[in-house]
Amino acid sequence: MNKIENKFALVTGGTQGLGSAIARNFAKAGAAGIVTIGRSEEKGKKVANEIKDETGCNVIFVKTDLPHIDQCRNAVSIAKKEFGKLDILVNAAGITDRGNIVDTSEELFDKMIGVNLKGPYFLIQDTVKIMIEQNIQGSIINIGSVAAMTGQPFISTYCVSKGALATL
C-alpha cells in the first residue's frame, strides 16, 4: 500500500496546471476520493470528469474563489460530507499577477494575498479541525516558490504572499 491509497484529499487549483496534475496523480495512486476546487466551474468539472473516467476515483469539483472564506469553508464541508473525513490538503492554487512596490494597487494586493495566503490559511484551519476531531495523522502541503526566499521586484506581492505561506 502506498501513502495515497484509500485516502481522501482536497486539492486547490484543480482546474489546470499543477493542481490538476496533483489530483490526477493522487487518483492514479489509489486515492479513494478527491475534491478539487477552483474558480472556473466549466474547466473544473471537465478536469474532474476526465480524472474520474481515467481512474475510477470519485472526484468532485467545487467552485471556490479562495479569497472568499465562506466558499473555502463550503469546500471543506462538502469534502467531509461526501467522504466523512479529509486525510490530505494540497494548496496548489496561486496567482502571479505583476506589480512592484511602487505600482501595486490595493485591489491587486488584496487579490494576491486572498488567493495565495488567506484562502489556504482558512482551508488549513478547517481541515485541521477535522483531523483533530477524528485523530487523523494527515498531510497538509503548501506549494511554495523560490520567490518566497529571494523576492523579485516585478512580483513583490506574490513574493510576500509566498513568503507568508512558507512561514505558515
C-alpha positions, 0 to 999 in steps of 0.5 A: 500500500502506498501513502495515497491509497484509500485516502481522501484529499482536497486539492486547490487549483484543480482546474489546470496546471499543477493542481490538476496534475496533483489530483490526477496523480493522487487518483492514479495512486489509489486515492479513494476520493478527491475534491478539487476546487477552483474558480472556473466551474466549466474547466473544473468539472471537465478536469474532474470528469476526465480524472474520474473516467481515467481512474475510477476515483470519485472526484468532485469539483467545487467552485471556490474563489479562495479569497472568499472564506465562506466558499473555502469553508463550503469546500471543506464541508462538502469534502467531509460530507461526501467522504466523512473525513479529509486525510490530505490538503494540497494548496496548489492554487496561486496567482502571479499577477505583476506589480512592484512596490511602487505600482501595486494597487490595493485591489491587486494586493488584496487579490494576491494575498486572498488567493495565495495566503488567506484562502489556504490559511482558512482551508488549513484551519478547517481541515485541521479541525477535522483531523483533530476531531477524528485523530487523523495523522494527515498531510497538509502541503503548501506549494511554495516558490523560490520567490518566497526566499529571494523576492523579485521586484516585478512580483513583490506581492506574490513574493510576500504572499509566498513568503507568508505561506512558507512561514505558515 
